[in-house]
Structures are given as C-alpha cells and as structure tokens.
Amino acid sequence: MKEIIFRKIKPKDWQEYKKIRLEALQEEPIAFGASYEEKIIENENNWKISIKKSSIFFALDNDEIIWIMWYWFETNLKTKHIAKIFWVYLKEKYRKKWIWDKFLKFILKQIIQNKEIKKIALAVNTKQKWAIKLYEKNWFEIVWKLKNELFYSGQFYDEFLMEKYL
C-alpha cells in the first residue's frame, strides 16, 4: 500500500462509483437503506445525478477504490447549520483503525470548511460495532435509537442516530 489518495467524485466517475456502491450493498447489506437489487437496475443518468447532488469522496490505493463517503449540507433556513454524513463504506481488508480514522478526519475537515455548520449527524446500524467505536472516538454521541429501521432477509435492524457538535 502506497499513499492513499482522496478525491471528490465527478460525474465522469459514475461507473467506478456504481461499482463500489454495488459492492458495498452486497458486502454490507444491513448497513444501508438501499438494496443491491434496487441499485443494479438504475440507469447511467441516475448515477450521474446522485454524484452532482452530493459531496462524494473516494479513497484510492494504487488506483483501487477502497473507501467511499458522502455528505451534504442542509439548505433549509432552520437546518442549514447541519451536515449529514450518509453512505460510508470501507473495504474490509482496510478496516484497521488508523486508516478508517484517517478517512473520517479527512471528511470532517471538508465539512468544517463550511463555517455555517454547527452539527454533523449520521445514522449507523447498531450491529456495526467497529464503526460506532470510531465515531465515538471522534466525538460523535449516540442521541437516539431507531428501532426496526431496516428490514433485510426476514430480520429487523436498529440504527443509532449520532451527532457531533462543532
């Protein structure tokens, strides 16, 4: 592994984005509200639109996409102080604490460049203990538990809402 490169996704990257997102949905189906079966049939234009509407970042190791995270800023007058992290995936072989922590810190730096942001919010499946510990290490707090938020393969899964105040 040489130096990890971070970069923002552009609409021309839609095929790479689709590939890593579909991989994530297959590898970690309980981590996301979307399903592989829904996303595999989306057309090229939908993939490009989702890239344009959000701030989505890749991390690359030797040109292999190993991580993806996206966030957006709320735009309504009463909520424009909130950034939401939505959709995080890191390939399992890279889930060493220092790598994952480095990725999260990179995104947090991107978010706090917007001086209006006072709070960062996210949701995480309660079964993803490694992710919860990382968020807590970076000063996110569990503020609510959503019961039976996801339903997959005949089983319900809860999610924690987590927040970090700046």
KEPA-113142 format. One line per 4 residues: their letters; for each residue z, x, y of C-alpha. Coordinates in pm, whole numbers, plus 32768, in hexadecimal, padded with zeros to 4 digits. Last residue first. Layout:
BEGIN
a> Z:X:Y  ...
***
This chain:
BEGIN
lyke> 8668:78BD:8880  86EA:77B3:8796  8689:77BE:8627  8661:7685:855A
mlfe> 8654:7624:83EC  85FE:74D8:834D  8652:74EF:81DE  8571:744E:80DD
dyfq> 85B9:7386:7FA5  84DA:736A:7E73  8487:7239:7D9E  83FD:725D:7C3E
gsyf> 82DF:71B9:7B7E  81F2:72DD:7BA2  8225:72F4:7D1C  82D9:7216:7E14
lenk> 8345:72AB:7F5F  8449:7233:8059  853D:71B0:7F52  8663:71F3:803A
lkwv> 862C:7293:818C  8754:7376:81D0  87AD:73BF:8338  8812:74D4:8426
iefw> 87EE:760A:834F  8807:7731:843D  8704:7839:8492  879D:7980:8507
nkey> 86A7:7A77:846A  8785:7AB0:833A  878E:7935:8313  8612:792D:8302
lkia> 8612:7A3E:81FA  871E:7992:812C  865C:7848:8136  851F:78F9:80C4
wkqk> 85C9:799A:7F96  8671:7850:7F37  852B:778E:7F22  85BC:7664:7E60
tnva> 862F:75BB:7FA4  84C5:759D:8012  84A3:761D:8176  846D:756B:82C0
laik> 843C:761C:840C  84B3:761C:8575  84AB:771B:8690  856C:76CA:87CD
kiek> 8563:7735:893A  83ED:7762:896B  837D:774F:8AD6  8360:78CC:8AED
nqii> 823F:78D5:89F5  8251:7A41:898B  836C:79C7:88AE  8275:7942:87AD
qkli> 81B6:7A85:8771  82F7:7B4D:874D  8376:7A4B:8651  8234:7A75:8590
fklf> 8262:7BEF:8570  83D2:7BC3:8516  836D:7ADC:83F9  8274:7BD7:8372
kdwi> 836B:7CF9:8382  8474:7C2A:82CE  837F:7BDE:81B6  832F:7D50:8191
wkkr> 849D:7DC1:81A2  8512:7CBC:80A9  841B:7D0A:7F96  8341:7BDB:7F67
ykek> 81FD:7C9F:7F4E  81BC:7C60:7DDA  81EF:7AEC:7E19  80D3:7AC4:7F0F
lyvw> 8161:7A4D:8059  8131:78E9:80D0  81A9:7833:8207  812A:76E5:827F
fika> 81C5:765D:83B5  8295:7711:84B2  82D4:7623:85D0  8305:768D:8739
ihkt> 83DC:75B1:8817  8405:75B7:8995  82DA:74CC:89B5  83AF:73B3:8927
klnt> 83F2:72CA:8A4E  82A5:7306:8B00  81D9:72EF:89C3  8120:742C:8962
efwy> 81DF:74B1:8835  8181:7617:87EC  80DC:7676:86A8  811E:7756:8580
wmiw> 8064:77E5:845D  80B8:78DE:8353  7FE5:7995:8255  8035:7ABD:8179
iied> 7F8A:7BA3:8081  7E22:7B9A:80F4  7D7D:7CC4:804D  7CC3:7DAC:813E
ndla> 7D93:7ED8:80CC  7ED2:7E14:8114  7E91:7CF7:8202  7F7E:7C12:82BA
ffis> 7EE0:7AD1:8335  7F3E:7A00:8463  7F04:7896:84C3  7F3A:7817:8624
skki> 7EC8:76B0:860B  7DB4:75BA:866B  7C8B:76A8:8644  7CE9:7709:84E1
sikw> 7D17:759D:8479  7BC0:754F:850A  7B1A:7665:8440  7BAB:75E6:82F8
nnen> 7B41:7481:834B  79DE:74F7:839A  79BB:75AB:824E  7A04:7471:8184
eiik> 7B48:7411:80DC  7B2C:73D8:7F62  7C12:74F6:7EF9  7D17:7484:7FF6
eeys> 7D78:7339:7F59  7D8C:73B4:7DF0  7E49:74EC:7E5D  7F54:7411:7EF8
agfa> 7FDE:73F1:8057  8152:73C9:809E  8193:7533:8049  8299:7605:7F95
ipee> 829D:7540:7E4F  813B:75B1:7DF5  818C:7725:7E0E  807F:77DF:7D47
qlae> 7F71:76D2:7D4E  7FA5:766A:7EB8  7FC4:77D6:7F1E  7E7B:782F:7E76
lrik> 7DD3:770D:7F28  7E56:7790:8075  7DEB:78F3:8026  7C86:7888:7FCF
kyeq> 7C61:7791:80EE  7CCC:7896:81EB  7BD9:7992:8157  7AC2:788F:8171
wdkp> 7B27:7827:82D4  7B21:7987:835F  7A04:7931:8453  7AF3:7838:84F6
kikr> 7BD7:795B:8558  7D20:79B7:84B3  7E14:7A87:857F  7E58:7BE1:8503
fiie> 7F64:7CAE:845B  7F16:7DF4:83AB  7FFF:7E85:82A2  7FF6:7FFF:8299
km> 7F98:8094:814A  8000:8000:8000
***
